[in-house]
Amino acid sequence: MIGTILWAIIAGAIVGTLGRLLLPGRQNISVWVTIGVGIAAALLGGVLADWLGVGETRGIDWIRHAIQVALAVLFVWIAAKVMGGSQTRKTA
């Protein structure tokens, strides 16, 4: 149980960071939001990959990981928009 939670946090941090790096521009979200988004993307991406039949393959599951990172990019973008990620400044 503890090992599963630890691996979810580690995988979430990696997937979230990759998603954040691939998204152009600056995102005003914290590290904790990035990890949470990464965990959600990793879990949802794994379920989606299993549903598509590409979750378990021989060797490294590249398609599953690509789905997870793509979802992380989407989720980071959504989180940045929800948390006020607008970088434009209005001058009076």
N, CA and C atoms as an extended XYZ file, in Angstrom:
276
Properties=species:S:1:pos:R:3:atomname:S:1:resname:S:1:resid:I:1 pbc="F F F"
N         0.818       -1.199        0.000 N   MET     1
C         0.000        0.000        0.000 CA  MET     1
C         0.856        1.255        0.000 C   MET     1
N         1.832        1.320        0.901 N   ILE     2
C         2.712        2.490        0.981 CA  ILE     2
C         3.546        2.592       -0.295 C   ILE     2
N         3.998        1.453       -0.807 N   GLY     3
C         4.782        1.454       -2.041 CA  GLY     3
C         3.974        1.967       -3.221 C   GLY     3
N         2.701        1.594       -3.293 N   THR     4
C         1.836        2.055       -4.378 CA  THR     4
C         1.641        3.569       -4.316 C   THR     4
N         1.420        4.082       -3.122 N   ILE     5
C         1.250        5.526       -2.953 CA  ILE     5
C         2.537        6.259       -3.312 C   ILE     5
N         3.670        5.725       -2.882 N   LEU     6
C         4.955        6.345       -3.185 CA  LEU     6
C         5.217        6.370       -4.686 C   LEU     6
N         4.946        5.255       -5.367 N   TRP     7
C         5.143        5.208       -6.816 CA  TRP     7
C         4.167        6.129       -7.538 C   TRP     7
N         2.956        6.284       -7.035 N   ALA     8
C         1.998        7.214       -7.652 CA  ALA     8
C         2.507        8.644       -7.542 C   ALA     8
N         3.090        8.994       -6.403 N   ILE     9
C         3.633       10.339       -6.217 CA  ILE     9
C         4.838       10.566       -7.131 C   ILE     9
N         5.724        9.579       -7.206 N   ILE    10
C         6.913        9.712       -8.058 CA  ILE    10
C         6.517        9.800       -9.530 C   ILE    10
N         5.656        8.889       -9.974 N   ALA    11
C         5.212        8.902      -11.375 CA  ALA    11
C         4.439       10.185      -11.677 C   ALA    11
N         3.613       10.627      -10.733 N   GLY    12
C         2.867       11.867      -10.924 CA  GLY    12
C         3.780       13.067      -11.048 C   GLY    12
N         4.823       13.104      -10.251 N   ALA    13
C         5.772       14.217      -10.336 CA  ALA    13
C         6.482       14.223      -11.682 C   ALA    13
N         6.865       13.059      -12.163 N   ILE    14
C         7.549       12.973      -13.453 CA  ILE    14
C         6.613       13.338      -14.596 C   ILE    14
N         5.418       12.744      -14.614 N   VAL    15
C         4.463       13.009      -15.692 CA  VAL    15
C         4.014       14.472      -15.656 C   VAL    15
N         3.751       15.010      -14.478 N   GLY    16
C         3.350       16.410      -14.364 CA  GLY    16
C         4.440       17.364      -14.819 C   GLY    16
N         5.667       17.067      -14.450 N   THR    17
C         6.790       17.906      -14.868 CA  THR    17
C         6.981       17.855      -16.375 C   THR    17
N         6.877       16.673      -16.965 N   LEU    18
C         6.978       16.561      -18.422 CA  LEU    18
C         5.859       17.344      -19.103 C   LEU    18
N         4.660       17.234      -18.572 N   GLY    19
C         3.542       17.984      -19.131 CA  GLY    19
C         3.773       19.483      -19.047 C   GLY    19
N         4.322       19.922      -17.933 N   ARG    20
C         4.584       21.349      -17.739 CA  ARG    20
C         5.705       21.836      -18.655 C   ARG    20
N         6.710       21.004      -18.866 N   LEU    21
C         7.814       21.381      -19.750 CA  LEU    21
C         7.381       21.449      -21.214 C   LEU    21
N         6.470       20.572      -21.611 N   LEU    22
C         6.019       20.548      -22.997 CA  LEU    22
C         5.013       21.645      -23.324 C   LEU    22
N         4.382       22.204      -22.318 N   LEU    23
C         3.415       23.275      -22.531 CA  LEU    23
C         4.165       24.595      -22.686 C   LEU    23
N         3.977       25.275      -23.835 N   PRO    24
C         4.718       26.525      -24.026 CA  PRO    24
C         4.223       27.629      -23.087 C   PRO    24
N         5.124       28.524      -22.767 N   GLY    25
C         4.775       29.635      -21.891 CA  GLY    25
C         5.020       29.317      -20.433 C   GLY    25
N         4.660       30.285      -19.603 N   ARG    26
C         4.855       30.133      -18.159 CA  ARG    26
C         3.526       29.814      -17.502 C   ARG    26
N         3.554       28.890      -16.561 N   GLN    27
C         2.351       28.512      -15.829 CA  GLN    27
C         2.503       28.946      -14.374 C   GLN    27
N         1.505       29.657      -13.876 N   ASN    28
C         1.518       30.103      -12.481 CA  ASN    28
C         0.829       29.071      -11.594 C   ASN    28
N         1.420       27.897      -11.501 N   ILE    29
C         0.892       26.862      -10.610 CA  ILE    29
C         2.037       26.359       -9.744 C   ILE    29
N         1.685       25.881       -8.578 N   SER    30
C         2.714       25.424       -7.640 CA  SER    30
C         3.205       24.030       -8.005 C   SER    30
N         4.265       23.642       -7.332 N   VAL    31
C         4.813       22.302       -7.518 CA  VAL    31
C         3.785       21.254       -7.092 C   VAL    31
N         3.035       21.550       -6.036 N   TRP    32
C         2.051       20.589       -5.532 CA  TRP    32
C         0.912       20.393       -6.528 C   TRP    32
N         0.519       21.460       -7.202 N   VAL    33
C        -0.517       21.342       -8.230 CA  VAL    33
C         0.027       20.528       -9.395 C   VAL    33
N         1.289       20.752       -9.754 N   THR    34
C         1.913       19.994      -10.837 CA  THR    34
C         1.938       18.508      -10.506 C   THR    34
N         2.289       18.161       -9.279 N   ILE    35
C         2.315       16.753       -8.872 CA  ILE    35
C         0.909       16.178       -8.863 C   ILE    35
N        -0.062       16.920       -8.333 N   GLY    36
C        -1.450       16.444       -8.321 CA  GLY    36
C        -1.993       16.229       -9.718 C   GLY    36
N        -1.702       17.174      -10.608 N   VAL    37
C        -2.125       17.047      -12.001 CA  VAL    37
C        -1.438       15.839      -12.638 C   VAL    37
N        -0.181       15.649      -12.330 N   GLY    38
C         0.557       14.505      -12.878 CA  GLY    38
C         0.008       13.178      -12.390 C   GLY    38
N        -0.355       13.108      -11.119 N   ILE    39
C        -0.942       11.882      -10.578 CA  ILE    39
C        -2.269       11.586      -11.278 C   ILE    39
N        -3.100       12.616      -11.430 N   ALA    40
C        -4.386       12.430      -12.104 CA  ALA    40
C        -4.178       11.994      -13.559 C   ALA    40
N        -3.226       12.620      -14.251 N   ALA    41
C        -2.958       12.265      -15.645 CA  ALA    41
C        -2.402       10.847      -15.766 C   ALA    41
N        -1.539       10.464      -14.839 N   ALA    42
C        -0.978        9.115      -14.879 CA  ALA    42
C        -2.056        8.054      -14.640 C   ALA    42
N        -2.916        8.306      -13.658 N   LEU    43
C        -3.978        7.335      -13.379 CA  LEU    43
C        -4.992        7.254      -14.513 C   LEU    43
N        -5.471        8.402      -14.969 N   LEU    44
C        -6.447        8.427      -16.051 CA  LEU    44
C        -5.843        7.903      -17.357 C   LEU    44
N        -4.600        8.260      -17.630 N   GLY    45
C        -3.912        7.765      -18.824 CA  GLY    45
C        -3.722        6.264      -18.809 C   GLY    45
N        -3.419        5.710      -17.626 N   GLY    46
C        -3.292        4.254      -17.508 CA  GLY    46
C        -4.606        3.542      -17.749 C   GLY    46
N        -5.690        4.092      -17.199 N   VAL    47
C        -7.012        3.502      -17.410 CA  VAL    47
C        -7.406        3.598      -18.876 C   VAL    47
N        -7.164        4.750      -19.490 N   LEU    48
C        -7.497        4.939      -20.898 CA  LEU    48
C        -6.677        4.004      -21.792 C   LEU    48
N        -5.401        3.840      -21.488 N   ALA    49
C        -4.553        2.937      -22.262 CA  ALA    49
C        -5.029        1.489      -22.124 C   ALA    49
N        -5.420        1.089      -20.918 N   ASP    50
C        -5.969       -0.265      -20.734 CA  ASP    50
C        -7.253       -0.445      -21.523 C   ASP    50
N        -8.114        0.581      -21.525 N   TRP    51
C        -9.369        0.528      -22.259 CA  TRP    51
C        -9.130        0.408      -23.768 C   TRP    51
N        -8.059        1.069      -24.253 N   LEU    52
C        -7.713        0.997      -25.669 CA  LEU    52
C        -6.935       -0.269      -26.026 C   LEU    52
N        -6.520       -1.026      -25.017 N   GLY    53
C        -5.792       -2.267      -25.250 CA  GLY    53
C        -4.297       -2.098      -25.421 C   GLY    53
N        -3.752       -0.950      -25.040 N   VAL    54
C        -2.313       -0.712      -25.184 CA  VAL    54
C        -1.646       -0.469      -23.833 C   VAL    54
N        -2.326       -0.818      -22.760 N   GLY    55
C        -1.792       -0.578      -21.429 CA  GLY    55
C        -0.658       -1.500      -21.053 C   GLY    55
N        -0.708       -2.719      -21.513 N   GLU    56
C         0.327       -3.700      -21.207 CA  GLU    56
C         0.871       -4.260      -22.511 C   GLU    56
N         2.107       -3.913      -22.823 N   THR    57
C         2.763       -4.416      -24.023 CA  THR    57
C         4.098       -5.026      -23.628 C   THR    57
N         4.757       -5.637      -24.581 N   ARG    58
C         6.096       -6.159      -24.295 CA  ARG    58
C         7.070       -4.990      -24.211 C   ARG    58
N         7.909       -5.007      -23.232 N   GLY    59
C         8.879       -3.931      -23.078 CA  GLY    59
C         8.269       -2.706      -22.411 C   GLY    59
N         8.704       -1.549      -22.858 N   ILE    60
C         8.233       -0.289      -22.275 CA  ILE    60
C         6.922        0.088      -22.944 C   ILE    60
N         5.971        0.520      -22.155 N   ASP    61
C         4.649        0.880      -22.668 CA  ASP    61
C         4.657        2.334      -23.154 C   ASP    61
N         5.257        2.568      -24.308 N   TRP    62
C         5.429        3.926      -24.823 CA  TRP    62
C         4.095        4.604      -25.108 C   TRP    62
N         3.141        3.864      -25.645 N   ILE    63
C         1.848        4.467      -25.976 CA  ILE    63
C         1.143        4.921      -24.697 C   ILE    63
N         1.177        4.090      -23.665 N   ARG    64
C         0.564        4.470      -22.387 CA  ARG    64
C         1.204        5.734      -21.822 C   ARG    64
N         2.530        5.785      -21.873 N   HIS    65
C         3.231        6.956      -21.344 CA  HIS    65
C         2.941        8.203      -22.181 C   HIS    65
N         2.819        8.045      -23.491 N   ALA    66
C         2.484        9.186      -24.349 CA  ALA    66
C         1.092        9.722      -24.014 C   ALA    66
N         0.147        8.820      -23.767 N   ILE    67
C        -1.206        9.230      -23.371 CA  ILE    67
C        -1.157        9.973      -22.043 C   ILE    67
N        -0.395        9.467      -21.091 N   GLN    68
C        -0.289       10.096      -19.780 CA  GLN    68
C         0.313       11.496      -19.875 C   GLN    68
N         1.356       11.647      -20.666 N   VAL    69
C         2.000       12.958      -20.799 CA  VAL    69
C         1.074       13.926      -21.546 C   VAL    69
N         0.375       13.442      -22.568 N   ALA    70
C        -0.571       14.306      -23.290 CA  ALA    70
C        -1.676       14.795      -22.350 C   ALA    70
N        -2.180       13.913      -21.508 N   LEU    71
C        -3.183       14.325      -20.531 CA  LEU    71
C        -2.595       15.302      -19.519 C   LEU    71
N        -1.327       15.116      -19.149 N   ALA    72
C        -0.684       16.036      -18.213 CA  ALA    72
C        -0.570       17.435      -18.819 C   ALA    72
N        -0.246       17.512      -20.106 N   VAL    73
C        -0.187       18.821      -20.771 CA  VAL    73
C        -1.557       19.486      -20.701 C   VAL    73
N        -2.596       18.729      -21.017 N   LEU    74
C        -3.960       19.267      -20.975 CA  LEU    74
C        -4.333       19.714      -19.561 C   LEU    74
N        -4.049       18.884      -18.582 N   PHE    75
C        -4.417       19.195      -17.202 CA  PHE    75
C        -3.615       20.372      -16.647 C   PHE    75
N        -2.338       20.494      -17.016 N   VAL    76
C        -1.535       21.642      -16.580 CA  VAL    76
C        -2.102       22.913      -17.193 C   VAL    76
N        -2.481       22.860      -18.462 N   TRP    77
C        -3.070       24.023      -19.124 CA  TRP    77
C        -4.361       24.441      -18.422 C   TRP    77
N        -5.209       23.449      -18.109 N   ILE    78
C        -6.467       23.742      -17.413 CA  ILE    78
C        -6.189       24.330      -16.031 C   ILE    78
N        -5.259       23.741      -15.297 N   ALA    79
C        -4.934       24.233      -13.951 CA  ALA    79
C        -4.393       25.657      -14.010 C   ALA    79
N        -3.566       25.958      -15.000 N   ALA    80
C        -3.016       27.305      -15.130 CA  ALA    80
C        -4.123       28.311      -15.440 C   ALA    80
N        -5.091       27.917      -16.253 N   LYS    81
C        -6.207       28.815      -16.567 CA  LYS    81
C        -7.112       29.017      -15.355 C   LYS    81
N        -7.391       27.951      -14.634 N   VAL    82
C        -8.280       28.038      -13.472 CA  VAL    82
C        -7.644       28.851      -12.348 C   VAL    82
N        -6.348       28.717      -12.182 N   MET    83
C        -5.669       29.394      -11.082 CA  MET    83
C        -5.200       30.802      -11.455 C   MET    83
N        -5.723       31.353      -12.530 N   GLY    84
C        -5.372       32.720      -12.913 CA  GLY    84
C        -4.036       32.815      -13.584 C   GLY    84
N        -3.788       31.970      -14.530 N   GLY    85
C        -2.494       31.934      -15.204 CA  GLY    85
C        -2.315       32.982      -16.270 C   GLY    85
N        -3.177       33.954      -16.362 N   SER    86
C        -3.049       34.987      -17.385 CA  SER    86
C        -1.830       35.840      -17.105 C   SER    86
N        -0.970       35.971      -18.102 N   GLN    87
C         0.284       36.706      -17.930 CA  GLN    87
C         0.213       38.117      -18.489 C   GLN    87
N        -0.913       38.536      -19.014 N   THR    88
C        -1.008       39.884      -19.569 CA  THR    88
C        -1.236       40.880      -18.447 C   THR    88
N        -0.536       42.000      -18.530 N   ARG    89
C        -0.691       43.047      -17.514 CA  ARG    89
C        -1.446       44.201      -18.139 C   ARG    89
N        -2.373       44.723      -17.396 N   LYS    90
C        -3.131       45.872      -17.850 CA  LYS    90
C        -2.517       47.117      -17.236 C   LYS    90
N        -2.251       48.092      -18.075 N   THR    91
C        -1.702       49.351      -17.570 CA  THR    91
C        -2.786       50.414      -17.664 C   THR    91
N        -2.822       51.241      -16.670 N   ALA    92
C        -3.856       52.276      -16.637 CA  ALA    92
C        -3.349       53.583      -17.159 C   ALA    92
